Amino acid sequence: MLKMRATLLGVLALLIVSGISSASASALGPYWHSNGIKMTQSTVQTELQNKGNAVLKSEVTGVGPVTIECGVAVSEGATVEGNGNGQGQGKGRIKFSSCASTSCPVAEPINTSQTKSHLVTYKGGQTKYALLFEPTQGTVFTVIKLGGACAMALNVVGSVAAEILPVESESQNGLLVFPPTPIPKVFLEQQEKTVGLTLGPKAAVFSATFGVKATTQFGVYGQ
């Protein structure tokens, strides 16, 4: 009887330790903070405006390499949000205009679908924190319509991640940097996710820098 009781106590202790470890692991950030408090349910309104051209590079079958540059890119309905004990998140969409292509005319404006964003971690770059953008429904970010001799519509599909600057500090202003060499993998809730875009069947690279302005102080922190 004593031996059985000791065994049961040992199993109980193991379960307790395992539960504590799991809770600690699930509580890993990064998180949004606002005015010194970690955001778990609250929402902060933000506005994104590009700094310099937003550029999409890819290849179109029958046309060859294509570079599309847009001089204006602004957000609509953008927010950052708490996510309970999970990593911070957000939502919004982007409208691109003043666009030109190296091959064929581009129909404007280019509107993304509603997107969801999640704070993630990654290896390399200027910071270990990034914001992962994905369509809220399905996999299509937007449809780019090429005119002239091209006369086609191509889906932009997948996900893309931006470096967040600054980190571990709060401000009403920040930067999102989509680097020319894309972030290929990120970690969301400790699960590795592959990141990448395609234009039609071909791989695509999106690069841009966005200034972010919020209605109040906010920032990203590891805990």
N, C-alpha and C positions, 0 to 999 in steps of 0.2 A: 504493500500500500504506500509506504513512504517513497519507494522508488518511483511508483507511478505518479505520485504527487509532485516529486521533484522534476519528473519529465514534463508534466503539464505546466509547471511554473516556468520551466525553461522555454517551452513553446510559446507561452504567453509573453514572456519577456522579449523573445525574438519578434513576435508580431508587433509589440509596442514599438520596439526600435525601428522595425521596418516601416511602420506607419509614420513615425517621426521623420525618418529619412525621406519618405515619399512626399510628405507635406513640405519639407524644406526644399526638395528638388522642384516641386511644382510652383514654389513661391519665387523662383529665380526670375529676375527682370530680363530686359529693361522695362521701366515704367515711365509714364508721363507724370511729372510733378507740376503743380500750379500753386504759386504763392506759398511755397514751403511745405505743401501737403501732397502726398502721393494720391494720384487720381485713381479711384476705384469705380466710381459711378458717374462722375461729373464730366462735362463737355466744355471745350474751349473752341470758339469760332476762330478760324484762320483764313488768311488770304494769301494765295501764291501768285507771284508775278515773275516771269523769266528775266534773267540777267544775261543778255547776249542771246544769240540764236539758239533755238531748240532744234536738234539735228537728228534725223533718222537716216541710217545708211543700211542698204541691203542690195539685193540683186533681183531683177525682174526677168523672168524667162522671156526670151525674144527681144529684150531691150538692152540688158546688160546691167552694169553697176548703176545704182540710183542713189542720189543724196537729196533728201528733202529738208529744207531749212525754213523754219517759221520764226518771224521776228517778234511775234506777240503770242504769249501763252498765259492765260489767266485761269484761276480756279473758279468754280461755282459750287457753293454749298460745302466748302471744305471745313472739316473739324478734326480735332484730336480728342480722344475719348478714353476714359478709364474702362477697364475690362475685368472688374472684380479682382481676383487674385492672379489673373492671367496677364500676359504682356500687353502693353498699351496698344490701342488701335485707333482707327479713324476712318473717314470716308470723304467723298467728293468726286468731282469730275474736272477735266481741263478742256478749255476751248482754245484751239490754235488758229491763228490767222496771219496775214502777211506772209504767205508761204510761197516758196519757189522750188522747182525741181531741176536737176541737171539734165533731165531727159524730156519729160512731157509736162504740160500744165497740170496743176493740182487744184481740185475743187475745194473751195473754202465755204464756211469754216470747217475745220476738222474737230469734231466733238468726240471725246472719249465717252464710253459707257460709264455708268455709275461705278466707281471703284471703291474697294475696301483696302485699308492699309493696316499693317501690323508692325510694331516694333520688333526688331530681330537683332541677333548678333551675327558677326561674320569675322573671318580671319583676313588680316591685311587691311590696306587702305589707311586713311588718315584717322579713323576712329573705329572702335569695335562695334558701334551701334549703327543700324541702318533702318530704313523704312521700306518695307516690301509692299508693292502695289500689285493688286490683282483685280480683275473684273468681279463685281459682286455676284453676277450670275453668268454661268458659262465661262468661256475662255477668250472671247473676242473683246479686245480693248477698244478698237475703233475700226472703221472702214475707210480706206484711202482710195479716192476716185481719181484716176489719171485720165486726162483728156487727150486731144490731138491724135497723133498716130498711135498712141498707146491704147486709148479707149478701153479701160478695164477698171474693175473695182477689186481691191485686195484687202483681205482681213489682216489686221495686226493682232496677233494671238500670243498669249503667254503671260509672263510676269516680269517685273523689273524692280530693282532695288536702288535706293539712293542713300548716300552717306549723309549723316546728320551732323551739322555744325552749328553752334558749339555743343559740347556734352558736359554733363555734371555741373550745369549752371542754368539759371533761369533768366529769360529776357522776353521782351515782346517781339523780338526780331531774331531770325535765324536763317540758315541756309539748308537747302536740299541739293545735293550734288549727284547727278547721274553721270558717272565717269565714262570717258571714251572707251576704256577697257572695262566692260561690265562686271559687276559682282556676280560670280557664277553660282555660288551656294551660300545659303544662310541657315540659321538655326532658329526655328520658331517653336517655343515651348519644348526645347531640347531635341526637336526632331529636325534632321537635316532636310532642306528642300532645295531642289535644283531650280535655278532662275534663268529665264531667257525669253526672247521675243522672236517671232517670225513675221515676215511680210509675205503673205501667200505661203508658198512652200519653202522659202529661203530664210535663213537666219538673218536677224536684223539687230542693229545696235542703236539704242537711243541715248543721246548725251545732251545734257542741259544743266543749268544751274538756276534754281528758283530761290528768290527771296521769300521768306515766310514771315508774315505779320499777324500777330494774334491780338485779341481783345484784352488780354491780361498777361501777366508773367507766366511763362511755362518753360519746361525743359525736360530733357531725358536723363534718367539716372539708372544705375545698375540695381539699386535696391529701393 
